[in-house]
Amino acid sequence: MFRGRAQAMGAVAATALVAATPALSAPRPPGLKPAVDSVEAGLWDLMDKAEREARQKAELNTDAALNAYVRDVICKVATEYCGDVRLYVMDRPFFNATMAPNGYSEVWSGLLLRCEDESELALVLSHEVTHFSENHSIEAHEADKRRRNATMVVAMGIAVVGTVAAAGSANPQSAQSIMDATSSLIDVVYLASISSYFRFSREHETEADIVGLRRMAAAGYSPQAGGTLWRGLIAETTTSDFKRVREQDTRLGIFDSHPLSPLRAEALDAEAAKLPAPTRVAANRHRAAIRPFLAAWLKDDLRRRDFGQTLHTIDRLSKAKEDLGVLNFYRGEALRQRGKAGDLANAALAYQAATEQADAPPAAWRELGEARRRTGDAAGAKAALATYLSRAPEADDAWMVRETLDALSKGD
Ligand SMILES: [Zn+2]
């Protein structure tokens, strides 16, 4: 997966996994179905159940165009396994993707928001396809089973749920930060129970990185995307508002235990240098695909209350010089909500910049007016609020804005 094994696992389960050094075996055949009473069949049953639950989740994004785009990219890198993949896009503001041995695959919006182009998305999906094609889940499951009987493996999944629900007893730093970041956003207990089945060894992660990079390059994507994406994520971690995130050895995703080290980026760069130049250098299809969701996903991102990371993400998205109305509005929102010294003045500048763009949401004028009012610029506030009302006369809060305008006029 594009995060490692569950960090929130209890100490006993974690210890049991340390010794796992799986032998790398031949790739699976496409269209594989496990024998009825095989080890794989048990794992597939669990994943089928998880998949049924995923289909019922409120965060499931069912937009046809977005799903078609992500599915197209995964099929380009999955090639012979395309028919095995069942993809679910989830509106969850974290960087994560998974692919289970039964073909059930999740891609989260926080990841889509952070990929700068199609090649970066292809890299992540190719990494996931490699875990799938090389049977990593099954090997990890068999390694577990060699030490435990099947009943205990299932019990371990339940224990993980208990551990995370207890928030911090097993691994205070990890579990607590997961709870802080996600408690109001997503079903943490559900996620922890799923993530326990996506634990891969360092050997598996390295293989997924390198074989995945070759796979996406063979599909015509830029292999340089590996190092670029990795370094972008490392840079984002250093901007976190939370000390424990900055000091967390730079980890991917919310359950990851594998360091997102510069060494991993360097290994990807070294491999990329051996691979052919990309043949797919079309216009940025990725941005076009995520554009309709930028506002909703940035709003979700702000709910994590990690303004440094959100601002960093907005900076990266702004480099393309597109969608600057929406991006500057959310830059203003991040600054306003953070509220440190100087943030309000900078938020006003960001809202101002947003209003100069054709794609500015009406709320940019409301927030600009509010920021001006709070800094004593009554005339500027009135102009911005009046523009808001002219652009969104039916808004739910229009009456409140009219009252503010009246009050400002009386103050003249
Ligand atoms: Zn992985």
Residues whose N, C-alpha, C, O or C-beta is under 5 A from the ligand:
A	BS01	ZN	M1 F2 R3 E205 A208
